[in-house]
């Protein structure tokens, strides 16, 4: 089922809800030592069933409250409230108004981008329409070309070419002239540069999760994002790295192959210019561009963001 992002209720403007928390007393006298029980071989299948049971129970409990279960929309969200209510709990939030005044919101048309960056050579993901695994096999789809020619390719739509975060390291010098058009999100982020995405209508990123917390900053155009909480993983045929075999939870052909994904809990968000979307680590998401669009992904939060360490890639 799909949910729309509710606005933050008035009584919850103080994200901490004025709760007085009693600190746990860790100074109690220790209990006498007892003999350790004899270790038993773990039953992995039973452990997974219990984990999935608990995830389902927790989702049903959250569903009792629209505030607890909804994807919230916030304005004028302070860094402290973002940390306590969203970053630390690992909860998505749509933030409005934080990019107000960024020149890029008005300037970044295809013509402006092509003129500003010009014939500089850039790296992008190409020939994506020839293979279903274009996200898993990113290195195979790396291509190089003049930025002006890349813009000509994507401005009319299609999923064949996309400039993505994966290309950022190679494109820093070429895209440097665009930095002057961007502002800063000091409440949430350091001054580390974002990773630019540029694509045309119809460009699609299949269902996956990331190994970092991400802040998506929509600059121009619109993107439709479907978010699915980690509790739904067992319904999503997770086999290869961070990708789902389902690929697209709106595709009837894929759902026929993976019927468990029909009942998955999901949230749908339309990102418009100036929107920020916080996507916590481990949250599944798929993205479809509904027009020519530019976006930045930021990972340089003021707080630790190293969840990728120790990930069991398999």
Order of alpha helices (4+ residues) and beta strands (2+ residues): beta-alpha-alpha-beta-alpha-beta-alpha-alpha-beta-beta-alpha-alpha-beta-beta-beta-beta-alpha-beta-beta-beta-beta
